[in-house]
Each structure stands twice: as C-alpha cells, then as structure tokens.
Amino acid sequence: MFFISCSQKSFDSEQQLLEFLQDEVNDYKQHKTVNGVDFSLMYRPTDLLVKQEIGNSSMPLDSINMLRDKYKHYIYFNLSMSKNGQELLSAVPKNRNEFGSMVNQLVFGMHEKIHLLTQQNDTIELVDYVYPRMYGMSKTTSMMFVYPREKQKLDTKKLQFTIEDLGLQTGEVKFTIDTDKIINEPNLKF
C-alpha cells in the first residue's frame, strides 16, 4: 500500500519563506522576457498576508488563526513587469498621452487584461487588484491580483495566468501554475 502526501512546508521566518518562494526551482515564481519586457509572477501564500498585517508584533495563536481565516478564502499573485530595468511608466511611454493612457490601464483596466483560467478554460473571476504607484522609485511595476479560492475551480492540475498585450508588443503572456502548490501552500511558524 502506498501513501502519497503533499505536505506543507513551514518556515521560521518571513525571510526564509520569501527566499523559498523566490527560488524558481520551487515553482512558486516564474519569469519570462518577451520583446524586452520582463514579467515575473509569484504566488503569495496566506501567511505572507497575515505577517504583513501583524508586522513585528507578537500575537496569540488564536488571533493569528483568525487572520489566516480572513485571508484563506482567496489566492494571491504578485505580478512584476519592467523594461530596461525600470518600471513600465518610466520606460515605455514616449509622450504625455501615452503616459496617461498607460496610467489609466494600470490603475483602472487590468481586470480586462489579466485572466486566471482552469484547464477546462473556466475563468476564475478577479476579485480585486492592487497597483501602488511608485513614481519612478522602483525598478518594476508590481501589482497584486486577488482571486476567490474556489475548491471546484482548484480541482484541476494546472491554472493558467494570462496577461493580454498591454500595448508593449508582447502578445499574450502565459504562466502555468500547478494547483498543488496553491492547495499545499507553505506557511510560517508564528
């Protein structure tokens, strides 16, 4: 009799967890370069959001579990994009109109350009996304995308995260995500 188990990895610190996530060998982060534009997609586990909320404060385990319960109903992806080592707004627009158009796209229109699909091509609807403007102080344009954690939609081996062309002549950029990595996400030992 064989037992196959996909167990969660636990980490003592946020730094250890981030290093694990950022090592592309572990399949939580993927990178592609298309037509000079660098795309990087990283899955963001629940405990990173919990840690972000509590900061360096110490909390009793029941409070931590309440925060885990708050965030566990969603799946989170961080998308970073850059061109020539700069955030898109610093590197791409050639004039004020292009700049305004790109700001509008990034702030208000990404729900039309980013898609998360099951293997059966069912769309997992975007709940929200966060785009913090960095005003040229960052090397990447970074955003967080939030999707519902629907068990029936995660009952597939792979998901596909797609980015339609944002006017960068990249065509559609696709990332394939192993759902086991989401279901058995790593956590922090609080």
Backbone as a ProteinNet text record, in pm:
[ID]
protein_1_A
[PRIMARY]
MFFISCSQKSFDSEQQLLEFLQDEVNDYKQHKTVNGVDFSLMYRPTDLLVKQEIGNSSMPLDSINMLRDKYKHYIYFNLSMSKNGQELLSAVPKNRNEFGSMVNQLVFGMHEKIHLLTQQNDTIELVDYVYPRMYGMSKTTSMMFVYPREKQKLDTKKLQFTIEDLGLQTGEVKFTIDTDKIINEPNLKF
[TERTIARY]
84.4	0	89.6	58.8	135.7	52.7	119.5	57	137.8	71.5	138.2	86.3	176.6	137.3	209.2	132.8	191.8	177.8	282.6	272.4	315	266.2	302.2	441.5	515.2	644.1	618.4	686.2	674.4	808.9	804.4	925.9	924.1	1043.1	1057.5	1048.5	1078.2	1077.3	1019.3	973.6	922.7	1033.3	1154.9	1268.4	1293.8	1290.1	1310.2	1200	1076.4	964.3	979.9	1014.6	1032.9	1145.4	1255.5	1365.8	1320.3	1241.5	1187.3	1095.8	1006.2	911.9	983.5	1088.2	1156.9	1252.6	1283.8	1368.1	1280.5	1301.9	1215.1	1211.3	1308.4	1309.9	1187.1	1136.4	1022.8	887.6	886.9	765.9	661.9	702.7	610.6	632.8	745.9	777.4	822.8	774.6	812.3	851.1	937.6	986.9	988	948.9	956.2	998	1073.3	1105.5	1051.2	966.6	905.9	926.2	993.1	1016.9	1076.5	1171.3	1239.2	1165.2	1046.3	968.4	982.5	1025.9	1040.3	910.9	860.5	741.1	782	737.8	765	635.5	595	472	507.8	460.3	485.5	355.7	331	218.1	250.3	152.2	171.2	83.3	143.5	64.3	-4.3	-108.5	-189.3	-104.9	-7.9	68.7	152	186.3	256.7	164.8	37.2	-57.8	-82.4	-88.9	-104.1	15.4	135.5	257.9	262	219	215.4	122.6	10.1	-85	-34.2	29.8	73.3	209.7	286.3	418.3	507.8	577.2	667.4	601.6	472.1	400.2	388.4	380.7	352.7	204	145.1	1.6	-21.8	-128.9	-163.1	-206.1	-186.7	-215.4	-360.5	-455.2	-595.2	-618.6	-547.9	-558.9	-496.4	-384.6	-320.4	-412.2	-475.9	-567.9	-689.7	-733	-842.8	-799.8	-675.8	-625.1	-608.7	-560.6	-549.9	-687.3	-788.3	-923.7	-972.3	-932.7	-970.3	-914.1	-789.3	-721.3	-729.9	-765.5	-757.5	-862.9	-958.9	-1065.5	-1026.1	-903.3	-855.6	-717.5	-684.3	-548.5	-489.9	-360.8	-294.6	-174.1	-159.8	-44.1	17.8	149.6	222.9	278.4	247.4	299.3	390.1	512.5	606.2	640.9	644.3	678.6	778.7	875.2	972.7	1027.9	1083.5	1151.7	1279.7	1390	1521.5	1552.9	1510	1539.3	1463.1	1353.7	1273.6	1126.9	1050.6	906.7	851.4	737.8	683.6	658.1	604.6	573.3	697.3	812.2	937.1	1003.6	974.4	1048.2	970.1	838.3	761.3	699.5	623	554.8	652.8	618.3	704.9	657.5	532	478.7	372.1	318.8	221.9	94.3	47.2	-73.9	-52.9	60.8	91.4	104.8	166.3	181.6	43.8	-43.9	-178.6	-257.2	-244.4	-314.1	-264.8	-132.8	-78.3	-116.7	-113.8	-157.6	-301.7	-387.4	-528	-542.5	-465.5	-470.5	-429.1	-318.8	-267.2	-357.6	-414.5	-496.1	-638.1	-698	-839.7	-871.8	-779.2	-816.5	-755.5	-682.8	-615.1	-712	-831.2	-929.7	-970	-949.8	-980.5	-862.5	-743.7	-621.5	-560.6	-596.8	-539	-647.5	-612.9	-711.6	-649.4	-729.7	-689	-787.6	-735.2	-819.3	-786.4	-889.2	-867.9	-828.4	-794.1	-760.3	-880.2	-1000.3	-1121.6	-1159	-1069.6	-1089.3	-1202.2	-1235.2	-1327.4	-1249.4	-1309.8	-1245.3	-1269	-1163.6	-1176.3	-1177.9	-1290	-1310.2	-1219	-1159.1	-1074	-1160	-1119.5	-1190.6	-1142	-1009.1	-951.8	-805.7	-750.9	-606.6	-557	-429.4	-367.8	-249	-249.3	-137.6	-87.2	19.3	74.3	166.8	135.8	223.6	353.5	465.7	596.5	667.4	611.1	663.4	811.9	850.9	988.3	1087.1	1040.3	1129.2	1153.4	1093.3	1108.9	1162.8	1218.9	1269.7	1164.6	1049.9	944.4	807.8	713.6	573.2	517.3	478.8	434.2	288.7	215.5	73.7	40.1	-62.5	-112.5	-254.2	-278.8	-409.4	-471.8	-601.3	-672	-786.7	-791.2	-895.1	-960.3	-1087.4	-1151.1	-1086.2	-1073.9	-1019.6	-1139.8	-1181.5	-1297.3	-1249.2	-1290.2	-1241.7	-1267.6	-1386.3	-1418	-1331	-1290.1	-1203.7	-1058.5	-1021.4	-885.4	-874.7	-986.5	-987.9	-941.7	-825.1	-761.7	-611.5	-534.6	-389.6	-320.2	-367.9	-299.1	-398.3	-349.2	-419.5	-332.1	-395.2	-318.6	-347.1	-241.1	-248.2	-204	-292.9	-259.3	-264.3	-173.7	-164.7	-179	-289.2	-305.9	-201.3	-175	-78.5	-124.4	-36	-66.1	-16.4	-4.7	49.2	200.9	258.8	404.5	458.4	372.1	407.1	464.2	400.8	443.1	349.4	233	131.6	83.8	5.3	-42.8	69.8	92.3	195.6	124.1	168.3	101.5	197	143.2	213.9	126.4	185.8	113.4	145.3	39.8	53.6	1.9	82.8	45.3	-46.4	-170.2	-265	-222.9	-145.1	-95.5	-13.6	55.3	135.6	46.7	-73.8	-168.3	-236.1	-282.6	-353.6	-263.2	-138.1	-41.6	59	8.7	96.5	183.3	304.3	391.1	336.2	376.9	328.4	440.8	406.3	500.6	468.3	572	554.8	550.2	431.9	417.4	443.8
-117	0	124.3	219.3	342.7	459.4	547.4	672.2	785.8	868.7	984.7	1106.8	1186.2	1303.3	1426.4	1529.3	1659	1743	1751.9	1824.7	1969.5	2050.8	2191.6	2208.8	2299.9	2337.7	2452.1	2446.9	2552.7	2621.4	2751.6	2831.4	2912	2930.1	3002.7	3153.8	3202.8	3347.9	3383.4	3506.6	3559.2	3557.7	3590.9	3593.2	3454.9	3350.6	3214.1	3176.5	3211.7	3181.1	3254.6	3381.5	3458.9	3402.2	3361.9	3301.5	3173.5	3093.1	2969.8	3001.2	3098	3134.6	3191.2	3268.7	3336	3245.2	3129.2	3032.8	2961	2988.8	2936.4	2784.1	2717.3	2570.7	2518.7	2597.1	2554.9	2579.7	2639	2659.5	2754.6	2843.2	2945.9	3077	3088.8	3208.5	3167.2	3241.5	3217	3350	3341.7	3462.4	3439.9	3541.7	3539	3676.9	3677.4	3802.7	3793.2	3888.7	3891.5	4031.4	4038.6	4165.5	4272.2	4230.8	4324.5	4358.7	4301.5	4326.3	4204.4	4228.3	4121.2	4107.4	3983.5	3950.6	3850.7	3872.9	3780.9	3761.9	3635.6	3604.5	3518	3557.2	3478.7	3459.3	3334.1	3305.3	3358.2	3419.4	3478.2	3401.5	3316.4	3235.9	3319.9	3263.2	3328.1	3385.9	3309.3	3354.2	3479.3	3506.5	3632.2	3751.9	3736.3	3845	3860.8	3747.9	3753.4	3826.3	3788	3850.5	3999.4	4034.7	4175.9	4254.4	4194	4264.4	4278.3	4174	4182.9	4250.1	4256.8	4318.9	4244.3	4317.2	4255.1	4233.3	4258.8	4237.9	4089.1	4056.5	3917.2	3908.6	3798.3	3779.3	3638.1	3617.4	3480.1	3400.8	3270.7	3184.4	3195.4	3212.9	3223.3	3349.1	3457.8	3579.7	3559.1	3488	3456.4	3369.6	3272.2	3184.9	3261.1	3363.3	3447.5	3522.6	3571.6	3639.4	3540.7	3421.2	3319	3292	3285.1	3260	3375.7	3495.7	3614.9	3607.6	3561.1	3562.3	3430.9	3321.8	3190.7	3168.4	3254.1	3237.2	3290.5	3337.1	3395.9	3342.5	3353.9	3323.5	3452.6	3469.8	3596.4	3573.3	3659.2	3654.9	3793.8	3798.6	3923	3918.2	4018.2	4030.4	4152.2	4131.6	4242.3	4250.4	4371.6	4393.7	4507.9	4494.2	4601.7	4597.9	4709.1	4717.8	4797.3	4743.4	4807.2	4835	4744.4	4759.9	4871.2	4918	5027.1	4988	5054.1	5031.5	5078.5	5021.3	5047.1	5195	5267.3	5408.8	5493.8	5447.1	5521.4	5484.7	5364	5313.8	5312.9	5305.9	5280	5404.1	5485.2	5597.2	5695.9	5738.4	5831.9	5976.8	5993	6128.7	6129.2	6245.4	6262.5	6180.7	6173.3	6096.1	5947.7	5893.8	5752.6	5726.3	5819.6	5805.8	5799.8	5893.3	5896.7	5771.4	5723.3	5601.4	5480.8	5471.7	5358.6	5366.5	5485.2	5500.5	5453.5	5497.1	5458	5306.2	5242.2	5096.7	5027.1	5070.8	5005.7	5027.9	5146	5178.1	5122.4	5133.4	5100.7	4983.3	4942.6	4847.9	4709.7	4676.6	4546.6	4429.4	4452.2	4343.9	4295	4377.1	4336.9	4267.2	4277.7	4229.2	4105.2	4078.2	3966.7	3862.1	3734.7	3627.2	3507.5	3440.3	3315.3	3209.5	3105.8	3004.2	2865.4	2780	2639.6	2565.7	2437.2	2357.4	2343.6	2356.4	2348.1	2484.5	2581.4	2719	2792.6	2749.4	2825.7	2942.2	3057.6	3176	3182.7	3206.7	3238.2	3390.7	3444.3	3589.3	3663	3768.4	3854.3	3925.6	3917.2	3986.4	4130.6	4147.5	4280.6	4277.4	4394	4403.8	4534.2	4532.9	4647.9	4690.9	4817.7	4874.4	4997.5	4983.2	5100.9	5177.7	5303	5386.1	5411.1	5395.2	5413	5538.8	5607.5	5735.4	5729.5	5620	5606.7	5562.2	5531.8	5493.4	5342.7	5267	5122	5078.6	4960	4906.9	4825.3	4800.9	4722.3	4784.2	4751.4	4780.7	4655.5	4664.9	4547.3	4562.8	4451.4	4450.6	4320.2	4323.6	4201.3	4176.9	4053.4	4013.1	3913.8	3931.1	3850.5	3776.7	3645.2	3559.5	3477.5	3438.2	3353.1	3214.4	3156.6	3021.4	2926.2	2892.2	2805.7	2663.2	2575.4	2437.5	2370.7	2388.9	2323.3	2375.5	2502	2556.4	2512.3	2480.6	2433	2281.8	2218.3	2073.5	2044.4	2090.7	2074.5	2073.6	2015.9	2007.9	2142.2	2219.7	2344.2	2458.5	2577.4	2700.6	2777.4	2863	2946.1	3093.1	3167.2	3310.6	3379	3455.9	3518.7	3670.6	3732.7	3878.2	3917.4	3982.6	4031	4138.4	4161.8	4265.6	4399.8	4465.9	4595.4	4710.7	4685.6	4787.5	4784.8	4672.9	4659.1	4568.3	4527.7	4435.8	4303.6	4251.3	4123.4	4010.4	4044.6	3942.2	3897.3	3790.9	3738	3660.2	3686.8	3617.6	3522.7	3396.4	3294.2	3233.1	3210.3	3137.2	3019.8	2902.8	2784.5	2760.3	2740.8	2727	2590.6	2518	2387.8	2411.9	2362.6	2388.9	2323.8	2215.4	2155.3	2255.7	2345.3	2447	2544.4	2567.1	2655.7	2581.9	2461.5	2383.3	2352.9	2320.3	2286.4	2399.1	2521.2	2637.1	2633	2686.8	2692.6	2791	2772.1	2860.9	2902.1	2992.3	3042.1	2981.6	2956.9	2916	3044.5	3082.6	3207.1	3181.7
0	0	0	-86.7	-97.3	-46.6	23.1	65.3	6.4	-68.7	-126.2	-52.7	-5.9	70.6	18.3	-3	-36.3	89.2	164.9	290.3	271.3	361.6	359.1	417.8	361.8	419.6	516.3	630.2	730.2	747.7	769.5	781	909.7	966.2	1092.4	1075	955	935.3	798.9	790.9	664.7	559.1	599	506.3	446.3	530	479.9	381.1	414	325.2	192.5	196.9	73.4	-12.5	49.4	-26.2	-94.9	-24.3	-81.4	-200.1	-182.9	-288.8	-410.8	-389.2	-499.1	-574.8	-519.9	-590.2	-692.9	-820.4	-926.2	-931.2	-871.7	-865.9	-790.3	-695.2	-613	-679.5	-798.3	-879.4	-820.2	-731.9	-684.4	-758	-824.2	-900.8	-1040	-1139.7	-1278.8	-1342.2	-1440.8	-1506.9	-1657.5	-1731.7	-1878.2	-1926.6	-2036.3	-2103.6	-2245.1	-2281.8	-2414.4	-2472	-2586.8	-2655.4	-2562.4	-2479.7	-2390.6	-2263	-2244.1	-2122.5	-2031.7	-1908.8	-1810.2	-1731.3	-1724.2	-1646.7	-1539.7	-1418.8	-1309.4	-1231.6	-1214.2	-1141.7	-1022.1	-904	-783.5	-706.9	-667.5	-580.3	-441	-376.5	-243.1	-144	-60.8	32.8	141.1	197	300.1	412.9	461.8	578.1	551	426	397.4	419.3	389	414.5	563.9	634.8	780.5	841.7	800.2	852.5	819.3	700.3	661.2	753.7	790	875.7	1019.2	1072.3	1212.3	1227.6	1117.6	1125.3	1221.8	1306.8	1404.4	1539.6	1548.1	1673.8	1702.7	1829.3	1864.2	1896.4	1854.5	1874.7	1924	1999.2	2037.3	1913.2	1919.1	1804.7	1758.7	1851.8	1809	1725.4	1755.2	1673.8	1536.3	1532.8	1404.7	1320.9	1384.2	1310.5	1259.4	1332.9	1283.8	1157.9	1156.9	1037.3	922.1	951.4	846.5	786	873.2	824.3	737.1	770	692	549.4	536.3	406.7	329.1	393.5	328.4	219.5	209.8	110.3	-27.3	-38.5	-163.7	-197.9	-326.6	-371	-427.8	-406.1	-434.9	-525.2	-624.1	-713	-720.7	-714.1	-737.2	-878.5	-957.3	-1093	-1098.2	-1146.2	-1165.4	-1312.9	-1365.6	-1506.3	-1513.5	-1603.6	-1622	-1763.5	-1803.2	-1932.4	-1910.1	-1957.8	-1940.5	-1793.5	-1704.7	-1562.3	-1494.4	-1556.1	-1499.9	-1497.8	-1409.9	-1411.5	-1546.1	-1585.3	-1718.9	-1745.2	-1647.9	-1669.3	-1692.3	-1646	-1667.4	-1798.8	-1850.3	-1966.3	-2097.1	-2091.2	-2213.3	-2277.8	-2205.4	-2272.2	-2335.3	-2457.6	-2530.9	-2518.1	-2472.9	-2458	-2348.2	-2322.1	-2214.1	-2237.3	-2361.9	-2391.7	-2365	-2409.5	-2384.7	-2235	-2164.7	-2020	-1953.2	-1988	-1930.8	-1962.1	-2084.7	-2125.3	-2045.7	-2026.7	-1952.4	-1804.6	-1745.3	-1606	-1593.5	-1685.1	-1683	-1691.5	-1780.6	-1795.8	-1666.5	-1607.7	-1487	-1365.9	-1353.9	-1237.3	-1249.3	-1367.6	-1381.6	-1473.6	-1560.3	-1664.2	-1659.8	-1554.9	-1554.2	-1543.3	-1488.4	-1480.3	-1619.9	-1721.3	-1858.8	-1926.1	-1868.6	-1933.5	-1867.9	-1744	-1669.3	-1648.5	-1676	-1663.3	-1593.4	-1511.7	-1448.7	-1494.9	-1560.6	-1624	-1571.8	-1564.2	-1531	-1658.2	-1644.7	-1763.2	-1856.8	-1802.3	-1883.4	-1941.9	-1929.6	-1976.3	-1905	-1783	-1699.5	-1640.1	-1639.4	-1583.3	-1433.3	-1359.1	-1217.2	-1211.7	-1166.8	-1171.9	-1074.8	-1122	-1040.5	-936.3	-810	-702.8	-693.2	-697.8	-681.5	-724.4	-747.1	-767.5	-707.3	-671.7	-607.2	-692.3	-730.2	-805.5	-731.9	-653.8	-586.6	-680	-706.9	-791.2	-717.1	-787.4	-725.1	-774.5	-872.1	-920	-955.3	-1023.8	-1070.1	-964.1	-844.7	-734.9	-729.5	-819.9	-821.1	-956.6	-961.2	-1087.5	-1161.2	-1095.2	-1159.1	-1131.9	-1219	-1196	-1130.8	-1004.6	-929.3	-889.3	-902	-869.7	-799.3	-715.6	-654.2	-705.7	-749.2	-800.4	-703.4	-675.9	-577.1	-646	-623.3	-681.3	-571.1	-589.9	-489.2	-489.1	-372	-358.1	-362.5	-483	-502.7	-523.2	-431.7	-434.1	-569	-625	-752.3	-866.3	-860.8	-966.3	-947.8	-824.4	-798.6	-815.5	-850.9	-873.7	-1016.5	-1047.2	-1176.7	-1150.2	-1238.3	-1213.9	-1232.3	-1326.7	-1363	-1377.9	-1352	-1383.9	-1481.5	-1558.2	-1649.8	-1618.5	-1588.7	-1562.3	-1690.2	-1752.2	-1880.2	-1869.4	-1943	-1948.7	-2095	-2127.8	-2264.5	-2292.1	-2418.6	-2455.5	-2399.3	-2327.5	-2266.6	-2352.8	-2483.5	-2572.8	-2577.3	-2534.9	-2528.5	-2638.5	-2731.5	-2840.3	-2786.5	-2681.5	-2624.7	-2663.4	-2718.5	-2737.2	-2599.9	-2598	-2470.5	-2403.1	-2276.3	-2198.5	-2102.6	-2100.5	-2019.4	-1918.5	-1798.9	-1694	-1652.7	-1639.3	-1594.6	-1447.9	-1368.4	-1223.8	-1181.3	-1106.6	-1051.6	-931.5	-936.6	-827.5	-696.1	-702	-577.3	-497.4	-565.8	-497.5	-419.8	-469.5	-401.4	-286.2	-314.9	-213.6	-94.5	-121	-15.5	4.7	11.6	20.4	146	135.7	253.3	356.2	481.6	586.6	680.1	769.4	869.5	1005.4	1083.1	1222.9	1304.8	1346	1423.2	1570
[MASK]
++++++++++++++++++++++++++++++++++++++++++++++++++++++++++++++++++++++++++++++++++++++++++++++++++++++++++++++++++++++++++++++++++++++++++++++++++++++++++++++++++++++++++++++++++++++++++++++

